[in-house]
Amino acid sequence: MVNKKKILLVNPSCLDARILGEDAQIVPIGLYYIGALLRENGFAATIFNLADIRQDPVKAFKKHITTEQPDVIGFSVINANRWNAMESAKAARLIKPDVTIVFGGPAPTFLADHLLTACPDIDFIVAGEGEITFLELVTLLENNDFGSFEKINGLIFRKKNALFKSPPRQPVEILDTLVHPSKYFTYQHLAMSRGCPGKCTFCGSPKFWKISSVRSHSPEWFADEIESLVKGGITHFYISDDTFTMDKQRVIEFCTLIIKRKLDITWNAISRVDV
C-alpha cells in the first residue's frame, strides 16, 4: 500500500559552527530508523540535513519546502539546534500553512512545555523513542482521524489551550524487530545498542530512555546492516552507542562476523574507560 502523505525528516543546523563535522553535522541514526519504518509502511519519507549547510540553512530549507511541499515535517531536536528548528518550523508554516510540524529528540522530550510556548508552529512533540509513536501519528493523519491523538503513547500536544501529555511510550524491547535503515538509506553513523546503565548527572541518556537496562541489536543484525552499507560504498563507520564495549562478548561476536564476511572497513566507537 502506498500512502499519500509526503513526510520530510529534518536534522536542523546548530546555532554555532562546529569545528568537526563527524558529530553535529551528521544526521542522527534515529531519523534513519524512523524513515525506514515509514517507508516500510508505504509512506514517502525523505531526510534533509540542514546541519551540513553552512550558509543560511533557513534559506535552503525554504527552497526545499517550496519545491517538495511535504505534508508532515519531523525535526530531530537537541539544545544546540533548537533555534534553527524553530526558525525552520516558522518558515514552513508560512510557505505551507496546513503542514503538520512535529518535534522529537532530547530537547523536546525534556523541554516540551517551553518549546510549545516558544514556538506556536509546533503541532506535536514525540517524547522519547520515536519510531512507533511517529508511525502511529502519521497513520492517523493519513486516515484523517483527528480525534484519536490522545490514544498515542509518547505524544504531547495542545488541547483546549492546555498541554496534553499521553502516557510514556514503552521502549522497543527487541531492537532486531526494527526495519534495517540500510534498506532505504546510506549512512555512516550506527548504534548497536540503546541506553546506558550509568547515572551520570551531566548526561540526558538515562532519563531519555527511561530504563537503566541496555537493549542491543544482535551481532548478526548489526553485521548485516554494515554489510549492506558496504555494498552501498561506505567503508568507515562511527558507532555511537553510549557504552559500545560494555558487553564484551557481543562486540567480539560482531568483530568475528566482520572478519568472516571479509568486510574491508574501518570504524571507531564511543565507550567508557571503566567498562
Stockholm file with secondary structure:
# STOCKHOLM 1.0

chainA/1-275         MVNKKKILLVNPSCLDARILGEDAQIVPIGLYYIGALLRENGFAATIFNLADIRQDPVKAFKKHITTEQPDVIGFSVINANRWNAMESAKAARLIKPDVTIVFGGPAPTFLADHLLTACPDIDFIVAGEGEITFLELVTLLENNDFGSFEKINGLIFRKKNALFKSPPRQPVEILDTLVHPSKYFTYQHLAMSRGCPGKCTFCGSPKFWKISSVRSHSPEWFADEIESLVKGGITHFYISDDTFTMDKQRVIEFCTLIIKRKLDITWNAISRVDV
#=GR chainA/1-275 SS CCCCCEEEEEECCCSSCCSCTTTTTSCCHHHHHHHHHHHHTTCEEEEEEGGGCCSCHHHHHHHHHHHHCCSEEEEECCGGGHHHHHHHHHHHHHHCTTCEEEEESHHHHHCHHHHHHHCTTCCEEECSSCHHHHHHHHHHHHTTCTTCGGGSTTEEEEETTEEEECCCCCCCSCGGGSCCGGGTCCCSEECSEECCSCCCTTCSHHHHHCCSSCEECCHHHHHHHHHHHHHTTCCEEEECCSSTTSSHHHHHHHHHHHHHTTCCCEEEECCCTTC
#=GC SS_cons         CCCCCEEEEEECCCSSCCSCTTTTTSCCHHHHHHHHHHHHTTCEEEEEEGGGCCSCHHHHHHHHHHHHCCSEEEEECCGGGHHHHHHHHHHHHHHCTTCEEEEESHHHHHCHHHHHHHCTTCCEEECSSCHHHHHHHHHHHHTTCTTCGGGSTTEEEEETTEEEECCCCCCCSCGGGSCCGGGTCCCSEECSEECCSCCCTTCSHHHHHCCSSCEECCHHHHHHHHHHHHHTTCCEEEECCSSTTSSHHHHHHHHHHHHHTTCCCEEEECCCTTC
//
